[in-house]
Amino acid sequence: MYFILNKLFSNFNNKKELFLIRTFSKTSSLNLIKTKHSWHLVDPSPWPLIASLGAFTLTSGGVLYMHNFLNGGNLLLTGFFILLYVMFTWWRDIIREATFEDQHSFSVQRGLRLGMILFIVSEVMFFFAFFWAFFHSSLSPVFNIGGVWPPTAIAVIPTSGIPLTNTFFLLSSGATVTWAHHSIIVRAKKQSIISLILTLILAFLFTFLQGVEYFEAPFSISDSVYGSCFFMTTGFHGFHVFIGTCFLFVSLLRIVINHFTSTHHFGFEAAAWYWHFVDVVWLFLFLAVYWWGGSV
């Protein structure tokens, strides 16, 4: 803009008028690129498109594999690894924008917190469906399963064994992750690392004992509606524990390399919220499925 006007009016004899034109052109050009808000306008990214293609490949491959189509399993694995790659690169970009480019202002962090809250609410609805199925089947058992709950010929898992131990581990991990959060706020890096390592150990113990329980379970997922509800609910909860463990492990690495500050640590905060959500779901699951559902 400035160079075009300078060329057009280069023959002006009035130097004062030429100076005003040049000043106006410079000011108007700067106003066009200057932002007056605190939001982060993200750069164009290929990851949403690639993620959608990966999800389509994953679901298509899964359907083909379940119907014994040739190379359905290969298509399923291809979509799975595409999604893993997109997850790594997309979150890498977000970490770079937040940590090194300082794009995540307090307004942006407020929006991210709202997004995480809505995500957890959607997860609540997800587990609500499984609890609905469980209580619908247990409060009014049909004649196909003997008209009683637990169904006839189903030997339930004792509540005082692995389930109670896992409850202790998971509730303890909720305490240690809270310890880590407060350590970050008061800038106690060593304590935050120690507490997060303890959290990961407890998470690993929970997952290991859950696997042992599955192998030793006296029933399978195909044993009436009880087996279906039990393995679907506890299995998806175990999957969420695994995702939360990965979430916390990445947060531990970021603490070690000084990515977080006392006022800028939403990555860890989101992981802690997610972990507390997993804790609460397990409490309801333990009381409903193991304690009440196994003794009705």
MODELLER restraints for C-alpha pairs under 7 A, 6 or more apart:
rsr = mdl.restraints
at = mdl.atoms
rsr.add(forms.Gaussian(group=physical.xy_distance, feature=features.Distance(at['CA:1:A'], at['CA:25:A']), mean=6.31, stdev=0.5))
rsr.add(forms.Gaussian(group=physical.xy_distance, feature=features.Distance(at['CA:2:A'], at['CA:22:A']), mean=6.42, stdev=0.5))
rsr.add(forms.Gaussian(group=physical.xy_distance, feature=features.Distance(at['CA:2:A'], at['CA:25:A']), mean=5.24, stdev=0.5))
rsr.add(forms.Gaussian(group=physical.xy_distance, feature=features.Distance(at['CA:2:A'], at['CA:26:A']), mean=6.08, stdev=0.5))
rsr.add(forms.Gaussian(group=physical.xy_distance, feature=features.Distance(at['CA:6:A'], at['CA:22:A']), mean=6.93, stdev=0.5))
rsr.add(forms.Gaussian(group=physical.xy_distance, feature=features.Distance(at['CA:12:A'], at['CA:18:A']), mean=6.74, stdev=0.5))
rsr.add(forms.Gaussian(group=physical.xy_distance, feature=features.Distance(at['CA:38:A'], at['CA:105:A']), mean=6.49, stdev=0.5))
rsr.add(forms.Gaussian(group=physical.xy_distance, feature=features.Distance(at['CA:38:A'], at['CA:107:A']), mean=6.40, stdev=0.5))
rsr.add(forms.Gaussian(group=physical.xy_distance, feature=features.Distance(at['CA:39:A'], at['CA:107:A']), mean=6.44, stdev=0.5))
rsr.add(forms.Gaussian(group=physical.xy_distance, feature=features.Distance(at['CA:39:A'], at['CA:108:A']), mean=5.85, stdev=0.5))
rsr.add(forms.Gaussian(group=physical.xy_distance, feature=features.Distance(at['CA:40:A'], at['CA:103:A']), mean=5.88, stdev=0.5))
rsr.add(forms.Gaussian(group=physical.xy_distance, feature=features.Distance(at['CA:40:A'], at['CA:104:A']), mean=6.73, stdev=0.5))
rsr.add(forms.Gaussian(group=physical.xy_distance, feature=features.Distance(at['CA:40:A'], at['CA:108:A']), mean=6.74, stdev=0.5))
rsr.add(forms.Gaussian(group=physical.xy_distance, feature=features.Distance(at['CA:47:A'], at['CA:86:A']), mean=6.11, stdev=0.5))
rsr.add(forms.Gaussian(group=physical.xy_distance, feature=features.Distance(at['CA:47:A'], at['CA:90:A']), mean=6.33, stdev=0.5))
rsr.add(forms.Gaussian(group=physical.xy_distance, feature=features.Distance(at['CA:51:A'], at['CA:83:A']), mean=5.87, stdev=0.5))
rsr.add(forms.Gaussian(group=physical.xy_distance, feature=features.Distance(at['CA:51:A'], at['CA:86:A']), mean=6.09, stdev=0.5))
rsr.add(forms.Gaussian(group=physical.xy_distance, feature=features.Distance(at['CA:54:A'], at['CA:79:A']), mean=4.56, stdev=0.5))
rsr.add(forms.Gaussian(group=physical.xy_distance, feature=features.Distance(at['CA:54:A'], at['CA:80:A']), mean=6.97, stdev=0.5))
rsr.add(forms.Gaussian(group=physical.xy_distance, feature=features.Distance(at['CA:54:A'], at['CA:82:A']), mean=5.27, stdev=0.5))
rsr.add(forms.Gaussian(group=physical.xy_distance, feature=features.Distance(at['CA:54:A'], at['CA:83:A']), mean=5.49, stdev=0.5))
rsr.add(forms.Gaussian(group=physical.xy_distance, feature=features.Distance(at['CA:55:A'], at['CA:79:A']), mean=6.22, stdev=0.5))
rsr.add(forms.Gaussian(group=physical.xy_distance, feature=features.Distance(at['CA:55:A'], at['CA:83:A']), mean=6.83, stdev=0.5))
rsr.add(forms.Gaussian(group=physical.xy_distance, feature=features.Distance(at['CA:57:A'], at['CA:75:A']), mean=6.43, stdev=0.5))
rsr.add(forms.Gaussian(group=physical.xy_distance, feature=features.Distance(at['CA:57:A'], at['CA:76:A']), mean=6.59, stdev=0.5))
rsr.add(forms.Gaussian(group=physical.xy_distance, feature=features.Distance(at['CA:57:A'], at['CA:79:A']), mean=4.70, stdev=0.5))
rsr.add(forms.Gaussian(group=physical.xy_distance, feature=features.Distance(at['CA:58:A'], at['CA:75:A']), mean=6.80, stdev=0.5))
rsr.add(forms.Gaussian(group=physical.xy_distance, feature=features.Distance(at['CA:58:A'], at['CA:76:A']), mean=4.73, stdev=0.5))
rsr.add(forms.Gaussian(group=physical.xy_distance, feature=features.Distance(at['CA:58:A'], at['CA:79:A']), mean=4.10, stdev=0.5))
rsr.add(forms.Gaussian(group=physical.xy_distance, feature=features.Distance(at['CA:58:A'], at['CA:80:A']), mean=5.75, stdev=0.5))
rsr.add(forms.Gaussian(group=physical.xy_distance, feature=features.Distance(at['CA:61:A'], at['CA:72:A']), mean=4.85, stdev=0.5))
rsr.add(forms.Gaussian(group=physical.xy_distance, feature=features.Distance(at['CA:61:A'], at['CA:73:A']), mean=6.18, stdev=0.5))
rsr.add(forms.Gaussian(group=physical.xy_distance, feature=features.Distance(at['CA:61:A'], at['CA:75:A']), mean=4.62, stdev=0.5))
rsr.add(forms.Gaussian(group=physical.xy_distance, feature=features.Distance(at['CA:61:A'], at['CA:76:A']), mean=4.03, stdev=0.5))
rsr.add(forms.Gaussian(group=physical.xy_distance, feature=features.Distance(at['CA:62:A'], at['CA:72:A']), mean=6.76, stdev=0.5))
rsr.add(forms.Gaussian(group=physical.xy_distance, feature=features.Distance(at['CA:62:A'], at['CA:73:A']), mean=6.99, stdev=0.5))
rsr.add(forms.Gaussian(group=physical.xy_distance, feature=features.Distance(at['CA:62:A'], at['CA:76:A']), mean=5.35, stdev=0.5))
rsr.add(forms.Gaussian(group=physical.xy_distance, feature=features.Distance(at['CA:64:A'], at['CA:72:A']), mean=4.77, stdev=0.5))
rsr.add(forms.Gaussian(group=physical.xy_distance, feature=features.Distance(at['CA:65:A'], at['CA:72:A']), mean=4.23, stdev=0.5))
rsr.add(forms.Gaussian(group=physical.xy_distance, feature=features.Distance(at['CA:65:A'], at['CA:73:A']), mean=5.16, stdev=0.5))
rsr.add(forms.Gaussian(group=physical.xy_distance, feature=features.Distance(at['CA:97:A'], at['CA:103:A']), mean=5.50, stdev=0.5))
rsr.add(forms.Gaussian(group=physical.xy_distance, feature=features.Distance(at['CA:98:A'], at['CA:104:A']), mean=5.05, stdev=0.5))
rsr.add(forms.Gaussian(group=physical.xy_distance, feature=features.Distance(at['CA:99:A'], at['CA:259:A']), mean=6.35, stdev=0.5))
rsr.add(forms.Gaussian(group=physical.xy_distance, feature=features.Distance(at['CA:116:A'], at['CA:270:A']), mean=6.71, stdev=0.5))
rsr.add(forms.Gaussian(group=physical.xy_distance, feature=features.Distance(at['CA:130:A'], at['CA:229:A']), mean=6.91, stdev=0.5))
rsr.add(forms.Gaussian(group=physical.xy_distance, feature=features.Distance(at['CA:130:A'], at['CA:233:A']), mean=6.09, stdev=0.5))
rsr.add(forms.Gaussian(group=physical.xy_distance, feature=features.Distance(at['CA:134:A'], at['CA:229:A']), mean=5.86, stdev=0.5))
rsr.add(forms.Gaussian(group=physical.xy_distance, feature=features.Distance(at['CA:138:A'], at['CA:149:A']), mean=5.67, stdev=0.5))
rsr.add(forms.Gaussian(group=physical.xy_distance, feature=features.Distance(at['CA:141:A'], at['CA:147:A']), mean=4.95, stdev=0.5))
rsr.add(forms.Gaussian(group=physical.xy_distance, feature=features.Distance(at['CA:141:A'], at['CA:148:A']), mean=5.68, stdev=0.5))
rsr.add(forms.Gaussian(group=physical.xy_distance, feature=features.Distance(at['CA:141:A'], at['CA:149:A']), mean=6.37, stdev=0.5))
rsr.add(forms.Gaussian(group=physical.xy_distance, feature=features.Distance(at['CA:145:A'], at['CA:151:A']), mean=5.08, stdev=0.5))
rsr.add(forms.Gaussian(group=physical.xy_distance, feature=features.Distance(at['CA:145:A'], at['CA:152:A']), mean=6.16, stdev=0.5))
rsr.add(forms.Gaussian(group=physical.xy_distance, feature=features.Distance(at['CA:146:A'], at['CA:152:A']), mean=5.63, stdev=0.5))
rsr.add(forms.Gaussian(group=physical.xy_distance, feature=features.Distance(at['CA:149:A'], at['CA:296:A']), mean=6.01, stdev=0.5))
rsr.add(forms.Gaussian(group=physical.xy_distance, feature=features.Distance(at['CA:150:A'], at['CA:226:A']), mean=6.99, stdev=0.5))
rsr.add(forms.Gaussian(group=physical.xy_distance, feature=features.Distance(at['CA:150:A'], at['CA:293:A']), mean=6.91, stdev=0.5))
rsr.add(forms.Gaussian(group=physical.xy_distance, feature=features.Distance(at['CA:150:A'], at['CA:294:A']), mean=6.29, stdev=0.5))
rsr.add(forms.Gaussian(group=physical.xy_distance, feature=features.Distance(at['CA:150:A'], at['CA:296:A']), mean=6.80, stdev=0.5))
rsr.add(forms.Gaussian(group=physical.xy_distance, feature=features.Distance(at['CA:154:A'], at['CA:219:A']), mean=6.87, stdev=0.5))
rsr.add(forms.Gaussian(group=physical.xy_distance, feature=features.Distance(at['CA:155:A'], at['CA:218:A']), mean=6.20, stdev=0.5))
rsr.add(forms.Gaussian(group=physical.xy_distance, feature=features.Distance(at['CA:156:A'], at['CA:294:A']), mean=5.83, stdev=0.5))
rsr.add(forms.Gaussian(group=physical.xy_distance, feature=features.Distance(at['CA:157:A'], at['CA:217:A']), mean=6.89, stdev=0.5))
rsr.add(forms.Gaussian(group=physical.xy_distance, feature=features.Distance(at['CA:159:A'], at['CA:290:A']), mean=5.65, stdev=0.5))
rsr.add(forms.Gaussian(group=physical.xy_distance, feature=features.Distance(at['CA:159:A'], at['CA:291:A']), mean=5.82, stdev=0.5))
rsr.add(forms.Gaussian(group=physical.xy_distance, feature=features.Distance(at['CA:162:A'], at['CA:209:A']), mean=6.68, stdev=0.5))
rsr.add(forms.Gaussian(group=physical.xy_distance, feature=features.Distance(at['CA:162:A'], at['CA:213:A']), mean=6.91, stdev=0.5))
rsr.add(forms.Gaussian(group=physical.xy_distance, feature=features.Distance(at['CA:166:A'], at['CA:206:A']), mean=5.41, stdev=0.5))
rsr.add(forms.Gaussian(group=physical.xy_distance, feature=features.Distance(at['CA:169:A'], at['CA:202:A']), mean=5.59, stdev=0.5))
rsr.add(forms.Gaussian(group=physical.xy_distance, feature=features.Distance(at['CA:169:A'], at['CA:206:A']), mean=6.35, stdev=0.5))
rsr.add(forms.Gaussian(group=physical.xy_distance, feature=features.Distance(at['CA:170:A'], at['CA:202:A']), mean=6.82, stdev=0.5))
rsr.add(forms.Gaussian(group=physical.xy_distance, feature=features.Distance(at['CA:170:A'], at['CA:203:A']), mean=6.90, stdev=0.5))
rsr.add(forms.Gaussian(group=physical.xy_distance, feature=features.Distance(at['CA:170:A'], at['CA:206:A']), mean=6.89, stdev=0.5))
rsr.add(forms.Gaussian(group=physical.xy_distance, feature=features.Distance(at['CA:170:A'], at['CA:279:A']), mean=6.24, stdev=0.5))
rsr.add(forms.Gaussian(group=physical.xy_distance, feature=features.Distance(at['CA:171:A'], at['CA:279:A']), mean=6.47, stdev=0.5))
rsr.add(forms.Gaussian(group=physical.xy_distance, feature=features.Distance(at['CA:173:A'], at['CA:199:A']), mean=4.79, stdev=0.5))
rsr.add(forms.Gaussian(group=physical.xy_distance, feature=features.Distance(at['CA:173:A'], at['CA:202:A']), mean=5.91, stdev=0.5))
rsr.add(forms.Gaussian(group=physical.xy_distance, feature=features.Distance(at['CA:174:A'], at['CA:276:A']), mean=6.13, stdev=0.5))
rsr.add(forms.Gaussian(group=physical.xy_distance, feature=features.Distance(at['CA:174:A'], at['CA:279:A']), mean=6.87, stdev=0.5))
rsr.add(forms.Gaussian(group=physical.xy_distance, feature=features.Distance(at['CA:176:A'], at['CA:195:A']), mean=5.33, stdev=0.5))
rsr.add(forms.Gaussian(group=physical.xy_distance, feature=features.Distance(at['CA:176:A'], at['CA:196:A']), mean=6.80, stdev=0.5))
rsr.add(forms.Gaussian(group=physical.xy_distance, feature=features.Distance(at['CA:176:A'], at['CA:198:A']), mean=6.80, stdev=0.5))
rsr.add(forms.Gaussian(group=physical.xy_distance, feature=features.Distance(at['CA:176:A'], at['CA:199:A']), mean=5.73, stdev=0.5))
rsr.add(forms.Gaussian(group=physical.xy_distance, feature=features.Distance(at['CA:177:A'], at['CA:195:A']), mean=6.53, stdev=0.5))
rsr.add(forms.Gaussian(group=physical.xy_distance, feature=features.Distance(at['CA:177:A'], at['CA:196:A']), mean=6.12, stdev=0.5))
rsr.add(forms.Gaussian(group=physical.xy_distance, feature=features.Distance(at['CA:177:A'], at['CA:199:A']), mean=6.12, stdev=0.5))
rsr.add(forms.Gaussian(group=physical.xy_distance, feature=features.Distance(at['CA:177:A'], at['CA:272:A']), mean=6.42, stdev=0.5))
rsr.add(forms.Gaussian(group=physical.xy_distance, feature=features.Distance(at['CA:179:A'], at['CA:195:A']), mean=6.33, stdev=0.5))
rsr.add(forms.Gaussian(group=physical.xy_distance, feature=features.Distance(at['CA:180:A'], at['CA:191:A']), mean=6.81, stdev=0.5))
rsr.add(forms.Gaussian(group=physical.xy_distance, feature=features.Distance(at['CA:180:A'], at['CA:192:A']), mean=4.23, stdev=0.5))
rsr.add(forms.Gaussian(group=physical.xy_distance, feature=features.Distance(at['CA:180:A'], at['CA:195:A']), mean=5.29, stdev=0.5))
rsr.add(forms.Gaussian(group=physical.xy_distance, feature=features.Distance(at['CA:180:A'], at['CA:196:A']), mean=5.98, stdev=0.5))
rsr.add(forms.Gaussian(group=physical.xy_distance, feature=features.Distance(at['CA:183:A'], at['CA:189:A']), mean=6.71, stdev=0.5))
rsr.add(forms.Gaussian(group=physical.xy_distance, feature=features.Distance(at['CA:183:A'], at['CA:191:A']), mean=6.01, stdev=0.5))
rsr.add(forms.Gaussian(group=physical.xy_distance, feature=features.Distance(at['CA:183:A'], at['CA:192:A']), mean=5.08, stdev=0.5))
rsr.add(forms.Gaussian(group=physical.xy_distance, feature=features.Distance(at['CA:184:A'], at['CA:192:A']), mean=6.08, stdev=0.5))
rsr.add(forms.Gaussian(group=physical.xy_distance, feature=features.Distance(at['CA:184:A'], at['CA:262:A']), mean=5.64, stdev=0.5))
rsr.add(forms.Gaussian(group=physical.xy_distance, feature=features.Distance(at['CA:185:A'], at['CA:262:A']), mean=4.35, stdev=0.5))
rsr.add(forms.Gaussian(group=physical.xy_distance, feature=features.Distance(at['CA:186:A'], at['CA:262:A']), mean=6.51, stdev=0.5))
rsr.add(forms.Gaussian(group=physical.xy_distance, feature=features.Distance(at['CA:187:A'], at['CA:262:A']), mean=6.00, stdev=0.5))
rsr.add(forms.Gaussian(group=physical.xy_distance, feature=features.Distance(at['CA:193:A'], at['CA:252:A']), mean=6.55, stdev=0.5))
rsr.add(forms.Gaussian(group=physical.xy_distance, feature=features.Distance(at['CA:196:A'], at['CA:252:A']), mean=6.53, stdev=0.5))
rsr.add(forms.Gaussian(group=physical.xy_distance, feature=features.Distance(at['CA:200:A'], at['CA:245:A']), mean=6.43, stdev=0.5))
rsr.add(forms.Gaussian(group=physical.xy_distance, feature=features.Distance(at['CA:203:A'], at['CA:245:A']), mean=6.57, stdev=0.5))
rsr.add(forms.Gaussian(group=physical.xy_distance, feature=features.Distance(at['CA:207:A'], at['CA:238:A']), mean=6.79, stdev=0.5))
rsr.add(forms.Gaussian(group=physical.xy_distance, feature=features.Distance(at['CA:219:A'], at['CA:227:A']), mean=6.57, stdev=0.5))
rsr.add(forms.Gaussian(group=physical.xy_distance, feature=features.Distance(at['CA:220:A'], at['CA:227:A']), mean=5.64, stdev=0.5))
rsr.add(forms.Gaussian(group=physical.xy_distance, feature=features.Distance(at['CA:221:A'], at['CA:227:A']), mean=4.36, stdev=0.5))
rsr.add(forms.Gaussian(group=physical.xy_distance, feature=features.Distance(at['CA:221:A'], at['CA:228:A']), mean=4.69, stdev=0.5))
rsr.add(forms.Gaussian(group=physical.xy_distance, feature=features.Distance(at['CA:221:A'], at['CA:231:A']), mean=5.89, stdev=0.5))
rsr.add(forms.Gaussian(group=physical.xy_distance, feature=features.Distance(at['CA:222:A'], at['CA:228:A']), mean=6.31, stdev=0.5))
rsr.add(forms.Gaussian(group=physical.xy_distance, feature=features.Distance(at['CA:240:A'], at['CA:278:A']), mean=6.95, stdev=0.5))
rsr.add(forms.Gaussian(group=physical.xy_distance, feature=features.Distance(at['CA:241:A'], at['CA:278:A']), mean=6.63, stdev=0.5))
rsr.add(forms.Gaussian(group=physical.xy_distance, feature=features.Distance(at['CA:244:A'], at['CA:271:A']), mean=6.69, stdev=0.5))
rsr.add(forms.Gaussian(group=physical.xy_distance, feature=features.Distance(at['CA:244:A'], at['CA:274:A']), mean=6.63, stdev=0.5))
rsr.add(forms.Gaussian(group=physical.xy_distance, feature=features.Distance(at['CA:244:A'], at['CA:275:A']), mean=5.93, stdev=0.5))
rsr.add(forms.Gaussian(group=physical.xy_distance, feature=features.Distance(at['CA:247:A'], at['CA:271:A']), mean=5.72, stdev=0.5))
rsr.add(forms.Gaussian(group=physical.xy_distance, feature=features.Distance(at['CA:248:A'], at['CA:271:A']), mean=5.95, stdev=0.5))
rsr.add(forms.Gaussian(group=physical.xy_distance, feature=features.Distance(at['CA:251:A'], at['CA:267:A']), mean=6.85, stdev=0.5))
rsr.add(forms.Gaussian(group=physical.xy_distance, feature=features.Distance(at['CA:251:A'], at['CA:268:A']), mean=5.51, stdev=0.5))
rsr.add(forms.Gaussian(group=physical.xy_distance, feature=features.Distance(at['CA:254:A'], at['CA:260:A']), mean=6.94, stdev=0.5))
